[in-house]
Amino acid sequence: MVSTKQLEKSNVFSLLLKFSGPSIAGMLVVSVYNLVDRFYIGRSVGMLGMAGITVGYPLMMVKGAVALLLGIGGGAVVSILLGEKKRDVAEKVVGTAIMLMVISSLILTVFSLLFLQPLMRIFGASDAVLPYAMGYMRIIICGNLFHFIGFGLTYFIRAEGNPRTAMFSTIIGAAMNIILDPIFIYIFEMGVAGAALATILSQMISAVWVGLYYGRGKSLLKIRRNYLRVEIPFAKRIVSTGAASFLKQIAQSLIMIIFNNSLLFYGGDVAVSAMGVIFSVMSLLNQPIYGISQGAQPIIGYNYGARLYGRVKRTLFLAILLATIYMSLAYIVIIFFPQAILSFFTTETELIAVGTKGLQIYMLFLPIIGFQIIGASYFQAVGRAKHAVFQNLTRQVLFLIPALLILPRFMQLTGVWAAQPVADGLSVMVTGYFIWREVRQLDRKEIETLAG
């Protein structure tokens, strides 16, 4: 466990590696699971099965958005409170967040099950794809509570300075998913339903692991029974701090709906299936960046609360540098080996041809995406909710949705793929301006702190 003294005194680069390394490892395992999941479905069920999972993704992203709202929001608040030496208040925040997770997961489960079929239609399911989407999502929805607890509480474990435990909670679930997938899909011949069942069983195991961590009493923050209630002031702070991640995920869900319907209109089920592969690849590439941003968050949040602004800047710059180097290397692989990537998921030549073109266009500005993600997450780490919300929505809403609505009218299917790099380029320019302005303010605060 990393102590609060280390957060103030240790080398920033070493700290970033300590916090980011486990986050990256855990998220990479999750992404590898997503790739393996697509591999099994693509090779056993085929193109329609992959399209069914893709159509269900917007709903999965909505539940992920709520988990992020409470997990990242609560974790960021806890980091700042620990920096301010307010441990008891931080434990009350944890109690409030847990109750919010339970309540929101149950509400979302009931709503989703009641309206699943019309939702799948809205999300882009054709007559051929609908049975696969319904079969997969009915089961996935039943695991909402386990997902919220197992996923959401890892942010609190990381915030209290124990990133390795947070990593293991993620890896255990993902590893079990990888093991159970072929059992349910091939041995029990359950198809997409088998993949969904493997997922919720794995989420249950992650939730149990997190529960044992707190139950053994070795955690810095304790889950106290008398704190397990929704306290409105804490709930408001959690929600406002986590709003950026929530709105970003909701925006991504909306965008996936627009993507799915545009792809269905201009390219049919094969294009929707190709988008599922591209989305999985993009998820794999993005997860290390999110791992870096999550690793940087407690360091930035704590030192910002402690008024150590020089350390805040160093952490931000290092995180951006690491993200940019990684994305640039990934871009080289995407550009030179697109067909090999598509061939991993399917042997269908039409899907490989459509997906190869889509992948190369969609990833065009990949090297600069890391800067935008880290820049946007910085404002969340320091509790600047409005700035964080704006930064996240520029890429996913302000630029991408108009591009998705306009470009396909002139470029058909190519325009659908091209919308993402257009949004990436414009949002990076906006984020660059706000980061430049923020660094200048940190410089002034650092001078004032040293002088005072």
ZAMARGU-4260 file (C-alpha; in steps of 0.2 Angstrom, whole numbers, plus 5000, padded with zeros to 4 digits):
<rodrens>
0) 5000/5000/5000 | 5006/5018/4996 | 5006/5029/5011 | 5000/5047/5011 | 5018/5052/5015
5) 5024/5044/4999 | 5010/5053/4989 | 5018/5069/4995 | 5037/5065/4995 | 5041/5050/4983
10) 5047/5052/4965 | 5032/5056/4954 | 5037/5045/4940 | 5039/5030/4952 | 5022/5034/4960
15) 5014/5035/4943 | 5021/5018/4938 | 5015/5010/4955 | 4997/5017/4953 | 4996/5015/4934
20) 5005/4998/4932 | 4991/4988/4941 | 4977/4998/4933 | 4984/4995/4916 | 4987/4977/4919
25) 4969/4975/4926 | 4962/4984/4911 | 4972/4975/4898 | 4965/4959/4905 | 4948/4965/4904
30) 4951/4971/4886 | 4959/4954/4881 | 4943/4946/4888 | 4933/4957/4877 | 4944/4952/4862
35) 4943/4933/4867 | 4924/4935/4869 | 4922/4942/4851 | 4934/4928/4845 | 4923/4914/4852
40) 4907/4922/4846 | 4914/4926/4829 | 4921/4909/4827 | 4906/4899/4834 | 4891/4909/4831
45) 4896/4920/4817 | 4893/4937/4810 | 4875/4939/4817 | 4881/4934/4835 | 4894/4947/4834
50) 4882/4960/4828 | 4870/4955/4842 | 4883/4959/4855 | 4887/4975/4846 | 4869/4980/4846
55) 4868/4977/4865 | 4883/4987/4869 | 4874/5004/4871 | 4864/4997/4886 | 4880/4989/4893
60) 4888/5006/4892 | 4873/5014/4901 | 4876/5003/4916 | 4894/5006/4915 | 4891/5024/4915
65) 4882/5023/4932 | 4896/5012/4939 | 4909/5025/4933 | 4898/5039/4940 | 4899/5032/4958
70) 4916/5023/4957 | 4927/5037/4949 | 4916/5051/4957 | 4918/5043/4974 | 4936/5038/4972
75) 4941/5056/4967 | 4932/5063/4982 | 4940/5051/4994 | 4958/5055/4987 | 4955/5074/4990
80) 4948/5070/5007 | 4963/5059/5012 | 4974/5073/5006 | 4965/5085/5018 | 4967/5072/5032
85) 4948/5069/5033 | 4948/5050/5034 | 4932/5049/5044 | 4923/5059/5031 | 4930/5048/5017
90) 4923/5033/5025 | 4905/5041/5025 | 4908/5045/5006 | 4911/5026/5004 | 4895/5021/5013
95) 4885/5033/5003 | 4893/5027/4987 | 4889/5009/4991 | 4871/5012/4994 | 4869/5022/4978
100) 4877/5007/4969 | 4864/4995/4976 | 4849/5006/4973 | 4854/5012/4955 | 4859/4994/4949
105) 4842/4987/4955 | 4832/5001/4946 | 4842/4999/4930 | 4840/4980/4930 | 4821/4982/4932
110) 4819/4995/4918 | 4830/4986/4906 | 4821/4970/4907 | 4804/4978/4905 | 4809/4987/4889
115) 4823/4976/4882 | 4815/4972/4865 | 4811/4990/4860 | 4828/4996/4866 | 4837/4983/4855
120) 4827/4989/4840 | 4831/5007/4844 | 4850/5002/4846 | 4850/4995/4828 | 4845/4977/4829
125) 4838/4970/4812 | 4826/4955/4812 | 4840/4943/4809 | 4851/4951/4824 | 4837/4953/4837
130) 4836/4936/4844 | 4855/4936/4847 | 4854/4953/4855 | 4840/4948/4866 | 4848/4931/4871
135) 4864/4940/4876 | 4857/4955/4885 | 4843/4946/4896 | 4857/4938/4905 | 4869/4952/4906
140) 4857/4963/4914 | 4854/4951/4929 | 4872/4954/4934 | 4871/4973/4936 | 4872/4973/4955
145) 4888/4962/4955 | 4896/4973/4941 | 4892/4989/4951 | 4900/4982/4967 | 4915/4973/4960
150) 4919/4987/4947 | 4914/5002/4957 | 4923/4999/4973 | 4940/4996/4965 | 4941/5015/4963
155) 4940/5017/4982 | 4953/5003/4984 | 4965/5012/4972 | 4961/5029/4980 | 4966/5023/4998
160) 4983/5019/4990 | 4981/5000/4986 | 4982/4999/4967 | 4988/4981/4967 | 4972/4974/4976
165) 4961/4984/4964 | 4971/4976/4950 | 4968/4959/4956 | 4949/4962/4958 | 4949/4966/4940
170) 4960/4952/4934 | 4951/4939/4944 | 4934/4943/4936 | 4942/4944/4918 | 4952/4928/4920
175) 4937/4918/4925 | 4927/4925/4911 | 4941/4919/4899 | 4940/4902/4907 | 4921/4901/4907
180) 4918/4907/4889 | 4923/4892/4880 | 4915/4880/4893 | 4898/4888/4891 | 4899/4892/4872
185) 4907/4876/4866 | 4905/4862/4879 | 4887/4867/4884 | 4883/4874/4866 | 4875/4890/4873
190) 4881/4902/4860 | 4879/4921/4865 | 4869/4916/4880 | 4884/4906/4886 | 4895/4921/4884
195) 4883/4932/4894 | 4882/4919/4908 | 4901/4918/4909 | 4901/4937/4911 | 4889/4938/4926
200) 4897/4924/4935 | 4914/4932/4933 | 4907/4949/4939 | 4900/4939/4955 | 4918/4933/4958
205) 4925/4951/4957 | 4912/4957/4969 | 4915/4943/4982 | 4934/4947/4981 | 4931/4966/4984
210) 4919/4961/4999 | 4933/4950/5006 | 4946/4964/5005 | 4935/4975/5016 | 4928/4961/5026
215) 4946/4956/5032 | 4949/4973/5040 | 4965/4976/5031 | 4959/4991/5021 | 4963/5009/5026
220) 4945/5014/5024 | 4932/5004/5033 | 4914/5000/5027 | 4905/5004/5043 | 4887/4999/5045
225) 4881/5015/5052 | 4888/5024/5037 | 4879/5013/5025 | 4866/5026/5020 | 4863/5040/5007
230) 4869/5056/5014 | 4863/5070/5002 | 4878/5081/5003 | 4890/5067/5000 | 4879/5060/4986
235) 4879/5077/4977 | 4898/5078/4978 | 4900/5061/4971 | 4888/5064/4957 | 4896/5081/4952
240) 4913/5074/4953 | 4909/5058/4943 | 4898/5067/4931 | 4911/5069/4918 | 4914/5050/4916
245) 4896/5047/4917 | 4891/5059/4903 | 4906/5053/4893 | 4900/5035/4894 | 4881/5040/4891
250) 4887/5050/4876 | 4897/5035/4870 | 4881/5025/4872 | 4871/5037/4861 | 4885/5037/4848
255) 4885/5019/4847 | 4866/5019/4844 | 4869/5032/4830 | 4884/5022/4823 | 4874/5005/4823
260) 4859/5013/4814 | 4870/5022/4802 | 4880/5006/4799 | 4865/4996/4796 | 4858/5009/4784
265) 4874/5011/4774 | 4882/4994/4776 | 4870/4981/4783 | 4873/4968/4797 | 4891/4965/4791
270) 4895/4983/4794 | 4887/4982/4812 | 4897/4967/4815 | 4913/4975/4809 | 4910/4989/4821
275) 4910/4977/4835 | 4927/4971/4831 | 4933/4989/4829 | 4926/4994/4845 | 4934/4979/4854
280) 4951/4984/4847 | 4948/5002/4852 | 4944/4997/4869 | 4960/4987/4870 | 4970/5002/4865
285) 4961/5014/4876 | 4962/5004/4892 | 4980/5007/4896 | 4977/5026/4894 | 4962/5024/4906
290) 4974/5015/4917 | 4987/5029/4916 | 4973/5042/4920 | 4967/5032/4935 | 4984/5029/4941
295) 4987/5048/4940 | 4971/5053/4948 | 4975/5049/4966 | 4992/5057/4965 | 4985/5073/4957
300) 4970/5073/4968 | 4980/5071/4984 | 4994/5083/4980 | 4981/5096/4974 | 4972/5095/4990
305) 4989/5096/4999 | 4993/5112/4988 | 5009/5103/4981 | 5006/5111/4963 | 5023/5107/4956
310) 5019/5088/4959 | 5002/5090/4951 | 5010/5097/4935 | 5024/5084/4934 | 5011/5070/4936
315) 5000/5077/4922 | 5015/5079/4910 | 5022/5062/4913 | 5004/5054/4911 | 5002/5063/4894
320) 5019/5058/4888 | 5017/5040/4892 | 4999/5040/4884 | 5006/5048/4868 | 5021/5036/4866
325) 5009/5021/4869 | 4996/5027/4856 | 5009/5031/4843 | 5016/5013/4844 | 4999/5006/4843
330) 4995/5016/4828 | 5009/5008/4818 | 5002/4991/4821 | 4985/4996/4816 | 4991/5004/4800
335) 5002/4990/4794 | 4992/4975/4800 | 4973/4978/4799 | 4969/4962/4790 | 4978/4951/4802
340) 4968/4960/4816 | 4951/4956/4808 | 4956/4939/4804 | 4958/4935/4822 | 4939/4937/4824
345) 4932/4929/4809 | 4936/4920/4793 | 4922/4928/4783 | 4930/4938/4769 | 4916/4951/4767
350) 4918/4955/4785 | 4937/4956/4784 | 4936/4968/4769 | 4923/4980/4777 | 4932/4979/4794
355) 4949/4983/4787 | 4944/4999/4778 | 4934/5004/4793 | 4948/5001/4805 | 4961/5011/4796
360) 4950/5026/4794 | 4942/5025/4812 | 4960/5025/4820 | 4967/5039/4809 | 4971/5051/4823
365) 4975/5037/4836 | 4992/5045/4842 | 4984/5061/4849 | 4969/5053/4858 | 4979/5049/4874
370) 4982/5068/4876 | 4964/5071/4876 | 4959/5057/4888 | 4972/5062/4901 | 4969/5080/4899
375) 4950/5078/4902 | 4953/5066/4917 | 4964/5079/4925 | 4950/5091/4928 | 4940/5077/4936
380) 4955/5072/4948 | 4955/5090/4955 | 4937/5091/4957 | 4933/5103/4943 | 4917/5094/4938
385) 4911/5107/4925 | 4928/5108/4916 | 4929/5089/4916 | 4911/5087/4909 | 4915/5099/4895
390) 4931/5091/4890 | 4924/5074/4889 | 4908/5080/4879 | 4918/5089/4866 | 4925/5074/4858
395) 4909/5063/4860 | 4895/5075/4858 | 4900/5092/4852 | 4910/5085/4837 | 4907/5067/4834
400) 4888/5067/4833 | 4887/5081/4820 | 4900/5072/4810 | 4890/5056/4811 | 4875/5065/4805
405) 4883/5075/4791 | 4898/5065/4783 | 4888/5049/4779 | 4876/5059/4768 | 4891/5063/4757
410) 4903/5049/4759 | 4891/5034/4764 | 4899/5021/4774 | 4916/5029/4773 | 4908/5044/4781
415) 4903/5034/4796 | 4920/5028/4799 | 4928/5045/4796 | 4917/5054/4809 | 4928/5048/4823
420) 4945/5055/4817 | 4937/5072/4813 | 4930/5073/4831 | 4947/5067/4838 | 4957/5081/4829
425) 4945/5095/4834 | 4943/5089/4853 | 4962/5088/4855 | 4964/5106/4850 | 4950/5111/4863
430) 4958/5101/4877 | 4975/5108/4872 | 4969/5126/4875 | 4962/5122/4892 | 4977/5112/4898
435) 4988/5126/4893 | 4977/5138/4903 | 4977/5127/4918 | 4995/5125/4919 | 4997/5144/4919
440) 4985/5144/4934 | 4995/5130/4943 | 5011/5140/4940 | 5003/5155/4949 | 4996/5145/4963
445) 5014/5137/4966 | 5022/5154/4967 | 5009/5160/4979 | 5011/5145/4990 | 5030/5146/4991
450) 5028/5165/4995 | 5015/5162/5008
</rodrens>
